[in-house]
């Protein structure tokens, strides 16, 4: 089974995706959409994350032709965030417009547990910090989102119902490939070594973006992704466009045994995974094999990521035209003298020069971070006033600054049985 796993973001497009899928002939395309840690602060009212990744429309529109012509292609994504149903309802219109009105689409509901956090606590679910052991009551910040990392079970149900496009709000990184392995090879939920192999394959497929490898041609969004080929015994062969040197195969194995394993998360939903025995061997100029992961029974809990408000920030670029280094330094000092007055115990201000400022246009980066909203808002107001009163010496490089919200994650572990899940599979036209 050929697969690819791509990191996506709501604010940028995956250009060139159609050509990549056509050339790679993948049967499973995993598009991972992660909530942004930064949000534009609303002028008034409660801070809220978007209901779903609106940007998912772009890659799905690009895949309309492939979904029509390649019946083996399946797309699984966590673009649903807080409302997988709303996400599916939107993309269904695009599928129908692209001639795919009868393509089966699944919405997997249940990963958004923000509305039921109080109920979970009342039922005795312990939301202590999974890494530090800190009690939940010690978190005093506003909670912005709570995403349960679903295991492969609900995704496998969607695939078994014939879904070609599966939209969840959040899932364990290995869940899509484990679900596809169950459908393709008949894996059982007690085949823990096989589920561990799927986890290793899913992680190995991200090596180019995580390790910054750029062997082979560049793609529109960076290094062209690796294409994985998963076998029934959960061994994986990675196909790289361009050379796959021996040292990079060895480096991949070392990374999987150390940082790669750690970055997969606290624990997997479907199996406890041991990456210590993983081997990565160069099989040919363009192929490396990954094998040796071991699995054991999971603890019956799934990871929960609770996003909470950590503070506010603003960042902007100011251009100083037709200047010299001395002039730029003087302008930077002038700005700092006015803006640094806003600093206090919870607020930091920074004015940095980008480049040497020697002739032409120089750039100054204005930054402010605070645990409170007001200092950042005052910084923005003051910076706007200084630029407007500079008599043309200064101009905004990318628009006037905006106030943004910064969030952090409180990791917890939640019993699988504590949350109700639902899988709804229908032809695209029936979602409209």
C-alpha positions as CSV (number, residue, x, y, z in Angstrom):
1,X,0.0,0.0,0.0
2,X,1.5,3.3,-1.1
3,X,1.0,6.3,1.1
4,X,2.2,9.8,1.8
5,X,1.9,12.0,4.9
6,X,2.0,15.7,4.5
7,X,2.0,18.5,7.0
8,X,-0.5,21.2,6.1
9,X,-1.6,24.6,7.6
10,X,-4.8,26.5,7.2
11,X,-3.0,29.6,6.0
12,X,-1.0,28.3,3.1
13,X,-1.7,26.2,0.0
14,X,-0.2,22.8,-1.0
15,X,0.6,23.9,-4.5
16,X,1.7,21.1,-6.8
17,X,-0.3,18.5,-4.9
18,X,-2.2,17.1,-7.9
19,X,1.0,16.4,-9.8
20,X,2.6,14.8,-6.8
21,X,-0.3,12.4,-6.2
22,X,-0.5,11.5,-9.9
23,X,3.2,10.7,-10.0
24,X,3.3,8.9,-6.6
25,X,0.2,6.8,-7.2
26,X,-0.6,6.8,-3.5
27,X,-3.6,4.9,-2.1
28,X,-3.6,6.8,1.2
29,X,-2.9,10.5,1.5
30,X,-2.7,11.8,5.1
31,X,-3.0,15.6,5.4
32,X,-2.2,16.7,8.9
33,X,-3.7,20.1,9.8
34,X,-2.5,21.4,13.2
35,X,-4.2,24.2,15.0
36,X,-2.2,27.4,14.9
37,X,-0.6,28.5,18.2
38,X,-1.3,32.1,17.2
39,X,-4.7,33.7,16.6
40,X,-5.6,37.2,15.6
41,X,-7.2,38.7,18.7
42,X,-10.8,39.9,18.1
43,X,-11.5,43.5,19.0
44,X,-14.1,42.4,21.5
45,X,-15.6,39.2,22.8
46,X,-14.3,35.7,23.6
47,X,-11.2,34.3,21.9
48,X,-12.2,31.3,19.7
49,X,-10.4,29.0,17.4
50,X,-11.8,28.5,13.9
51,X,-14.3,25.7,13.7
52,X,-12.3,23.9,11.1
53,X,-9.4,24.4,8.6
54,X,-11.0,26.3,5.8
55,X,-7.8,25.9,3.9
56,X,-8.5,22.2,3.4
57,X,-10.7,23.2,0.5
58,X,-7.7,24.0,-1.7
59,X,-6.0,20.6,-1.7
60,X,-9.3,18.8,-2.0
61,X,-10.2,20.8,-5.0
62,X,-6.8,20.0,-6.5
63,X,-7.5,16.3,-5.9
64,X,-11.0,16.2,-7.5
65,X,-9.6,14.8,-10.7
66,X,-7.5,12.1,-8.9
67,X,-10.5,11.1,-6.8
68,X,-12.6,10.7,-9.9
69,X,-10.0,8.7,-11.9
70,X,-8.2,6.8,-9.2
71,X,-10.6,4.7,-7.1
72,X,-7.9,3.4,-4.9
73,X,-7.0,6.9,-3.6
74,X,-8.2,7.7,0.0
75,X,-7.7,11.0,1.9
76,X,-7.7,11.2,5.7
77,X,-7.3,14.5,7.4
78,X,-7.7,16.1,10.8
79,X,-8.9,19.4,9.3
80,X,-12.3,19.1,11.2
81,X,-10.9,20.6,14.5
82,X,-14.0,21.7,16.4
83,X,-16.7,20.7,13.8
84,X,-15.9,17.9,11.4
85,X,-19.5,18.0,10.1
86,X,-19.2,21.7,9.1
87,X,-15.9,21.0,7.3
88,X,-17.5,18.1,5.4
89,X,-20.5,20.1,4.4
90,X,-18.2,22.7,2.9
91,X,-16.0,20.4,1.0
92,X,-19.0,18.3,-0.3
93,X,-20.0,21.2,-2.5
94,X,-16.5,21.3,-4.0
95,X,-16.6,17.5,-4.6
96,X,-19.9,17.8,-6.3
97,X,-18.8,20.7,-8.5
98,X,-15.7,18.6,-9.5
99,X,-17.9,15.6,-10.7
100,X,-17.6,13.6,-7.5
101,X,-21.1,13.8,-6.2
102,X,-21.2,10.1,-5.4
103,X,-17.8,9.9,-3.6
104,X,-18.4,8.7,0.0
105,X,-17.3,11.2,2.6
106,X,-17.1,10.5,6.4
107,X,-17.2,13.0,9.3
108,X,-15.8,11.6,12.5
109,X,-17.2,13.3,15.5
110,X,-16.0,13.2,19.1
111,X,-12.4,14.6,19.2
112,X,-13.6,18.1,20.2
113,X,-14.1,17.7,23.9
114,X,-14.0,21.4,24.9
115,X,-17.8,21.4,25.4
116,X,-17.6,18.5,27.8
117,X,-14.5,19.2,29.8
118,X,-16.5,20.0,32.9
119,X,-18.5,16.8,32.4
120,X,-15.3,14.7,32.1
121,X,-14.1,16.2,35.4
122,X,-17.4,15.5,37.1
123,X,-17.1,11.9,35.9
124,X,-13.8,11.6,37.6
125,X,-11.4,11.9,34.6
126,X,-8.0,13.1,35.8
127,X,-6.7,15.9,33.5
128,X,-3.4,16.3,35.3
129,X,-0.5,17.4,33.1
130,X,0.8,14.2,31.5
131,X,4.4,15.3,31.5
132,X,4.8,17.2,34.8
133,X,2.0,15.7,36.9
134,X,0.7,19.2,37.7
135,X,-2.9,19.2,38.8
136,X,-5.6,20.5,36.5
137,X,-6.7,23.1,39.0
138,X,-3.3,24.8,38.7
139,X,-4.2,26.0,35.2
140,X,-5.8,29.4,35.6
141,X,-5.7,30.5,32.0
142,X,-8.6,30.6,29.5
143,X,-9.0,27.3,27.7
144,X,-9.3,27.8,23.9
145,X,-9.6,24.2,22.5
146,X,-9.4,20.6,23.7
147,X,-8.6,18.0,21.0
148,X,-8.7,14.2,21.7
149,X,-6.2,12.3,19.6
150,X,-8.4,9.6,18.1
151,X,-7.1,6.1,17.6
152,X,-7.5,4.1,14.4
153,X,-10.9,2.6,15.3
154,X,-13.2,5.3,14.1
155,X,-11.1,5.9,11.0
156,X,-11.2,2.2,10.1
157,X,-14.9,2.3,10.5
158,X,-15.2,5.1,8.0
159,X,-12.9,3.2,5.5
160,X,-14.9,0.0,6.0
161,X,-18.0,2.0,5.1
162,X,-16.4,2.9,1.8
163,X,-15.3,6.5,2.6
164,X,-12.8,7.9,0.1
165,X,-12.4,11.2,2.2
166,X,-12.4,11.0,6.0
167,X,-12.4,14.2,8.1
168,X,-11.7,14.0,11.8
169,X,-11.1,16.8,14.2
170,X,-7.9,15.3,15.6
171,X,-6.2,11.9,15.6
172,X,-3.1,10.1,16.7
173,X,-0.3,10.5,14.1
174,X,-0.2,6.8,13.4
175,X,-4.0,6.2,13.3
176,X,-4.7,6.8,9.6
177,X,-2.0,4.3,8.4
178,X,-3.1,1.8,11.1
179,X,-6.7,2.1,9.9
180,X,-5.7,1.7,6.3
181,X,-3.6,-1.3,7.2
182,X,-6.6,-3.0,8.9
183,X,-8.7,-2.4,5.7
184,X,-6.0,-3.4,3.3
185,X,-4.4,-6.4,5.1
186,X,-7.0,-7.5,7.6
187,X,-4.9,-6.5,10.6
188,X,-6.5,-7.2,14.0
189,X,-6.5,-4.8,17.0
190,X,-4.3,-7.3,18.9
191,X,-1.6,-7.2,16.3
192,X,0.5,-4.8,18.3
193,X,3.7,-5.3,16.3
194,X,1.9,-4.5,13.1
195,X,0.3,-1.4,14.6
196,X,3.7,-0.3,15.9
197,X,5.1,-0.8,12.4
198,X,2.5,1.5,11.1
199,X,3.5,4.1,13.6
200,X,7.1,3.8,12.5
201,X,6.2,4.1,8.9
202,X,4.0,7.2,9.5
203,X,6.9,8.9,11.4
204,X,9.5,7.9,8.8
205,X,7.5,9.4,6.0
206,X,7.9,12.9,7.6
207,X,11.7,12.7,7.6
208,X,12.3,15.1,4.8
209,X,10.4,17.9,6.4
210,X,11.5,17.2,10.0
211,X,15.2,16.7,9.2
212,X,15.5,19.3,6.4
213,X,16.7,16.8,3.8
214,X,16.7,18.2,0.3
215,X,18.0,15.4,-1.8
216,X,16.2,15.3,-5.1
217,X,14.1,18.1,-6.8
218,X,12.4,20.7,-4.7
219,X,8.6,20.7,-4.5
220,X,6.4,23.8,-4.4
221,X,6.2,23.6,-0.6
222,X,9.8,22.4,0.0
223,X,11.5,19.1,-0.4
224,X,9.4,16.6,-2.4
225,X,7.8,14.3,0.2
226,X,8.8,10.7,0.6
227,X,6.4,8.1,-0.6
228,X,6.0,5.1,1.7
229,X,5.1,1.5,0.7
230,X,3.6,-0.4,3.6
231,X,3.6,-4.2,3.5
232,X,1.3,-6.7,5.2
233,X,4.0,-7.4,7.8
234,X,4.2,-3.6,8.6
235,X,7.7,-3.2,7.1
236,X,8.0,-0.1,5.0
237,X,9.9,1.0,2.0
238,X,10.5,4.7,1.5
239,X,10.8,6.0,-2.1
240,X,12.8,9.2,-2.5
241,X,12.9,11.2,-5.7
242,X,16.6,11.7,-6.4
243,X,19.4,9.9,-4.6
244,X,18.9,8.2,-1.2
245,X,22.5,8.1,0.2
246,X,23.6,5.4,2.7
247,X,24.4,8.0,5.3
248,X,20.9,9.5,5.1
249,X,19.3,6.0,5.5
250,X,21.5,5.5,8.6
251,X,20.6,8.9,9.9
252,X,16.9,8.2,9.5
253,X,17.2,5.0,11.6
254,X,19.1,6.9,14.3
255,X,16.5,9.6,14.4
256,X,13.6,7.2,14.6
257,X,15.3,5.4,17.5
258,X,15.7,8.7,19.4
259,X,14.1,12.0,18.6
260,X,11.7,10.5,16.1
261,X,10.2,8.2,18.6
262,X,9.9,11.0,21.2
263,X,8.2,13.4,18.8
264,X,5.4,10.9,18.1
265,X,3.8,11.8,21.4
266,X,3.4,10.5,25.0
267,X,1.9,7.2,23.9
268,X,0.0,5.8,21.0
269,X,-3.7,5.2,21.0
270,X,-3.6,1.7,19.6
271,X,-0.3,0.2,20.8
272,X,2.6,1.1,23.0
273,X,5.5,1.4,20.6
274,X,9.2,0.5,21.0
275,X,11.4,2.1,18.4
276,X,14.7,1.0,19.9
277,X,15.1,-1.9,17.5
278,X,14.2,0.0,14.3
279,X,16.6,-0.5,11.4
280,X,16.7,1.7,8.3
281,X,18.6,0.2,5.4
282,X,19.4,1.6,1.9
283,X,17.9,-0.9,-0.5
284,X,18.7,1.0,-3.7
285,X,19.6,4.4,-4.9
286,X,16.1,5.7,-4.4
287,X,14.7,3.3,-1.7
288,X,15.3,2.8,2.0
289,X,13.6,0.1,4.1
290,X,12.3,0.6,7.7
291,X,11.6,-2.3,10.0
292,X,12.0,-3.6,13.5
293,X,9.3,-1.6,15.5
294,X,7.8,-3.6,18.4
295,X,4.4,-3.0,20.0
296,X,2.5,-3.9,23.2
297,X,-1.0,-3.5,24.5
298,X,-2.0,0.2,25.0
299,X,-3.3,1.5,28.4
300,X,-6.7,2.3,27.1
301,X,-6.1,6.0,27.2
302,X,-5.8,8.6,24.4
303,X,-3.9,11.8,24.3
304,X,-5.7,15.0,24.9
305,X,-4.2,18.4,23.8
306,X,-5.8,21.3,25.7
307,X,-4.9,24.7,24.2
308,X,-4.9,27.5,26.7
309,X,-4.2,31.3,26.5
310,X,-0.6,32.0,27.3
311,X,-0.3,35.6,26.4
312,X,-0.4,38.2,23.6
313,X,2.1,39.4,21.0
314,X,2.5,41.6,18.0
315,X,5.2,41.7,15.4
316,X,5.7,44.0,12.4
317,X,8.3,45.0,9.9
318,X,9.2,48.7,9.4
319,X,11.1,49.8,6.3
320,X,13.6,52.6,6.4
321,X,14.2,53.7,2.8
322,X,17.3,55.2,1.2
323,X,19.3,55.1,4.4
324,X,22.7,54.3,5.7
325,X,23.7,52.1,8.7
326,X,24.1,55.1,11.0
327,X,20.7,56.5,10.1
328,X,19.1,53.1,10.6
329,X,20.7,52.7,14.1
330,X,19.5,56.2,15.0
331,X,15.9,55.4,13.9
332,X,16.0,52.1,15.8
333,X,17.2,53.8,18.9
334,X,14.5,56.4,18.6
335,X,11.8,53.8,18.2
336,X,13.2,51.8,21.2
337,X,13.3,54.9,23.4
338,X,9.6,55.4,22.8
339,X,8.4,51.8,22.8
340,X,10.6,50.3,25.5
341,X,8.8,52.4,28.1
342,X,6.0,49.9,27.9
343,X,8.1,47.1,29.3
344,X,7.3,45.7,32.7
345,X,7.6,42.4,34.6
346,X,5.2,40.7,32.2
347,X,6.0,42.5,29.0
348,X,9.1,42.4,26.7
349,X,9.8,44.8,23.8
350,X,12.3,44.3,21.1
351,X,13.5,46.4,18.1
352,X,15.9,44.5,15.9
353,X,17.7,45.3,12.6
354,X,17.3,42.9,9.8
355,X,20.5,43.1,7.7
356,X,23.2,45.7,8.0
357,X,21.2,48.8,7.0
358,X,24.0,49.9,4.6
359,X,22.4,51.7,1.8
360,X,19.0,51.0,0.1
361,X,16.2,49.9,2.3
362,X,16.7,48.6,5.8
363,X,14.2,46.7,7.9
364,X,13.4,46.9,11.6
365,X,11.5,44.2,13.3
366,X,9.2,45.6,16.1
367,X,8.1,43.0,18.7
368,X,6.1,43.0,21.9
369,X,5.0,40.1,24.1
370,X,3.0,40.2,27.2
371,X,0.9,38.1,29.5
372,X,-1.7,40.9,29.3
373,X,-3.6,42.3,26.4
374,X,-3.3,46.0,27.2
375,X,0.6,46.5,26.9
376,X,0.6,44.9,23.4
377,X,-2.3,47.1,22.3
378,X,-0.6,50.2,23.6
379,X,2.6,49.1,21.7
380,X,0.6,48.8,18.5
381,X,-1.1,52.2,19.0
382,X,2.3,53.9,19.8
383,X,4.1,52.2,16.8
384,X,1.4,53.3,14.4
385,X,1.6,56.8,15.7
386,X,5.4,56.9,15.3
387,X,5.3,55.6,11.8
388,X,2.6,58.1,10.7
389,X,4.6,61.0,12.2
390,X,7.9,60.0,10.6
391,X,7.3,62.2,7.6
392,X,7.8,59.4,5.1
393,X,11.0,58.1,6.6
394,X,9.3,54.9,7.8
395,X,6.7,52.7,6.2
396,X,5.1,49.4,7.1
397,X,6.7,46.4,5.4
398,X,3.8,44.1,5.5
399,X,0.9,46.1,6.8
400,X,0.2,47.7,10.2
401,X,0.8,45.4,13.2
402,X,-2.0,43.2,14.6
403,X,-2.6,41.9,18.0
404,X,-2.3,38.2,18.2
405,X,-3.0,35.6,20.9
406,X,-0.4,32.9,21.8
407,X,-1.5,29.6,23.1
408,X,0.2,26.6,24.7
409,X,-0.7,23.0,25.1
410,X,-1.6,21.2,28.4
411,X,-1.2,17.5,27.6
412,X,-3.5,15.0,29.4
413,X,-4.6,11.4,29.0
414,X,-8.2,10.4,28.8
415,X,-9.8,6.9,28.9
416,X,-11.1,6.0,25.6
417,X,-14.5,4.9,27.1
418,X,-15.0,8.4,28.5
419,X,-15.9,10.0,25.2
420,X,-18.6,9.0,22.7
421,X,-17.6,8.9,19.0
422,X,-19.7,8.9,15.9
423,X,-18.9,8.2,12.2
424,X,-21.3,9.5,9.6
425,X,-20.6,8.4,6.0
426,X,-22.6,9.7,3.0
427,X,-22.2,10.5,-0.7
428,X,-21.0,14.0,-1.2
429,X,-24.3,15.2,-2.6
430,X,-26.1,14.0,0.5
431,X,-24.1,16.3,2.7
432,X,-25.5,19.4,0.9
